[in-house]
Amino acid sequence: MTDQILSDRDLDVIFREARSFKGWQDRPVSDVTIRAIYDLLRWGPTAFNASPARFVMVQSEEAKAKLAGCAIDSNKDKILTAPFTVVVGYDLDFPQTLPDLFKLYPGVEKLFDGNEGLTRETAFRNSSLQGGYLMIAARALGLDCCPMSGFDPAAVEKAFFDGSNVKVNFLCSMGYGDKDSLPPRQERLTFDQACKIV
């Protein structure tokens, strides 16, 4: 598997030419495509194979309005005009699924018993990883993304995760981006500014 390298075109689509879109083409995204995103991202690695992320695909006009009502003003249109927005959450009850997901070490779920700090840290960190996999999968399937903060977490949790132990991590609008809506691309740090080899 390690000798398989993506083409330059693939790398452009996923990384080099990918942008955070705020304007969208009037083009729906099928439920088949939405399901295919998850069917790809779920294979990305997480600690203990915990897979703590929970995803709400906000697609109906009613649900979009509810989510937009939880967002800051500058994010409302990004939610309302996108074909759908994903609420990326993390389930603090994820240890309950470990007996099924991580059978290599029976009883590993006991590591989290009574350890709220470790549970929250593991859930947040690994749901963030899964949110990254979400965007890579979406881009690989031809969609564009707009990840966002800028919302009231308590309001989002009440609207979309009420009655569960799921907390919100971030939002990500998705669809087919309108290139005419893009501002000039901003710079990124160079290798030497962000990295060192030791």
C-alpha positions in Angstrom: 0.0 0.0 0.0 2.8 2.4 0.8 4.0 2.4 -2.8 0.7 3.9 -4.1 1.0 7.7 -4.6 -1.8 10.0 -5.5 -1.5 12.0 -8.7 -0.7 15.7 -8.7 -4.2 16.3 -9.8 -5.5 14.4 -6.8 -3.3 16.3 -4.4 -4.4 19.6 -6.0 -8.1 18.7 -5.4 -7.6 17.6 -1.8 -4.9 20.2 -0.7 -3.2 22.6 -3.0 -6.2 24.1 -4.8 -8.8 23.4 -2.1 -10.4 26.5 -0.7 -12.8 27.5 2.1 -15.9 28.4 0.0 -18.5 30.8 1.2 -20.5 30.9 -2.0 -22.1 27.8 -3.6 -23.4 26.7 -6.9 -27.1 26.0 -7.1 -26.5 22.3 -7.3 -27.8 19.7 -4.8 -25.7 17.0 -3.2 -27.2 13.6 -3.2 -27.7 11.5 -0.1 -25.6 8.8 -1.8 -22.7 11.3 -1.9 -23.2 12.3 1.8 -23.2 8.6 2.8 -20.1 8.0 0.7 -18.3 10.8 2.6 -18.9 8.9 5.9 -18.0 5.6 4.4 -14.6 7.0 3.5 -13.8 9.0 6.7 -14.7 6.2 9.1 -11.6 4.3 8.1 -9.3 7.1 9.3 -7.3 6.2 12.5 -8.3 7.3 16.0 -6.9 6.4 19.4 -8.2 3.0 20.5 -10.2 3.0 17.3 -12.6 5.0 19.5 -14.3 6.9 16.6 -15.9 9.5 19.0 -17.1 11.9 16.3 -20.8 12.2 15.7 -22.1 14.0 12.6 -25.4 15.7 11.9 -25.9 16.5 8.2 -28.0 19.6 8.3 -29.8 19.7 4.9 -33.5 20.7 5.2 -34.4 24.3 5.2 -35.9 24.0 8.7 -32.7 22.5 10.1 -30.5 25.0 8.3 -32.5 27.9 9.8 -32.2 26.3 13.3 -28.4 26.0 12.9 -28.0 29.5 11.4 -29.9 30.8 14.4 -27.0 29.4 16.6 -24.3 31.0 14.5 -22.7 34.4 14.5 -23.9 36.8 11.8 -21.0 36.3 9.5 -21.7 32.5 9.4 -25.4 32.6 8.9 -25.4 32.9 5.1 -22.7 30.2 4.8 -25.1 27.8 6.5 -28.3 28.9 4.8 -26.9 28.9 1.3 -24.9 25.7 1.4 -26.5 22.5 0.3 -25.7 21.1 3.7 -23.7 21.8 6.8 -22.1 19.1 9.0 -22.2 19.6 12.8 -19.2 17.7 14.0 -19.6 16.6 17.5 -17.9 14.3 20.0 -19.6 11.7 22.1 -18.4 11.6 25.7 -20.0 8.2 26.0 -17.7 6.8 23.4 -16.1 4.3 25.8 -19.3 2.3 25.7 -18.5 1.3 22.1 -14.9 0.3 22.7 -15.7 -3.4 23.4 -17.0 -3.6 19.8 -14.5 -1.3 18.2 -11.2 -2.2 20.0 -11.2 -5.9 20.6 -7.4 -6.2 20.7 -7.3 -5.2 24.4 -10.5 -6.4 26.2 -11.5 -4.1 29.0 -9.7 -1.0 27.5 -12.9 1.0 28.2 -12.1 0.8 31.9 -9.2 3.3 31.3 -11.9 6.0 31.1 -14.0 5.0 34.1 -14.2 8.0 36.4 -11.6 9.9 34.3 -13.6 12.8 32.9 -10.4 14.7 31.8 -9.0 11.8 29.7 -12.5 11.0 28.3 -13.0 14.6 27.1 -9.5 15.0 25.8 -9.7 11.8 23.9 -13.1 12.5 22.5 -12.2 16.1 21.4 -8.8 15.3 19.9 -10.0 12.3 17.9 -13.3 14.0 16.7 -11.0 16.8 15.4 -9.1 14.2 13.5 -12.3 12.7 12.1 -13.4 16.2 11.1 -10.3 16.5 9.1 -11.0 13.1 7.5 -14.5 14.4 6.7 -13.1 17.3 4.7 -10.5 15.2 2.9 -13.2 12.6 2.0 -15.6 15.3 0.8 -12.9 16.9 -1.4 -12.0 13.5 -2.8 -15.6 13.1 -3.8 -15.7 16.5 -5.6 -17.2 18.6 -2.9 -15.9 21.9 -1.4 -15.9 22.8 2.3 -16.1 25.7 4.6 -15.1 24.7 8.2 -16.2 27.2 10.9 -16.2 28.2 14.5 -18.4 31.1 15.4 -21.5 29.6 17.0 -23.1 29.2 20.4 -22.1 25.6 21.5 -24.8 25.3 24.1 -27.5 26.3 21.5 -26.1 23.9 18.9 -26.0 21.0 21.4 -29.6 21.7 22.5 -30.8 21.9 18.9 -29.0 18.9 17.5 -27.7 16.7 20.3 -30.3 17.2 23.0 -30.7 14.3 25.4 -27.3 12.8 24.5 -23.8 13.3 25.9 -22.5 14.7 22.6 -20.7 18.1 22.5 -20.1 20.2 19.4 -16.6 20.6 18.0 -17.0 22.6 14.8 -19.3 23.2 11.8 -18.5 22.5 8.1 -20.6 23.7 5.2 -20.3 21.6 2.1 -21.4 21.6 -1.5 -20.1 22.6 -4.9 -18.3 25.8 -4.5 -18.8 28.9 -6.6 -15.3 29.9 -7.7 -16.5 33.5 -8.5 -17.2 34.0 -4.8 -13.6 33.4 -3.7 -11.3 36.2 -2.5 -7.6 36.0 -3.4 -5.9 33.1 -1.7 -4.0 33.9 1.5 -0.5 32.7 2.2 0.5 29.8 4.4 3.6 29.4 6.5 6.6 27.8 4.8 8.2 24.6 6.0 11.0 26.5 7.8 8.5 28.8 9.6 6.3 25.9 10.9 8.6 22.9 11.0 11.9 21.6 12.1 13.7 18.3 11.7 15.5 17.1 14.8 
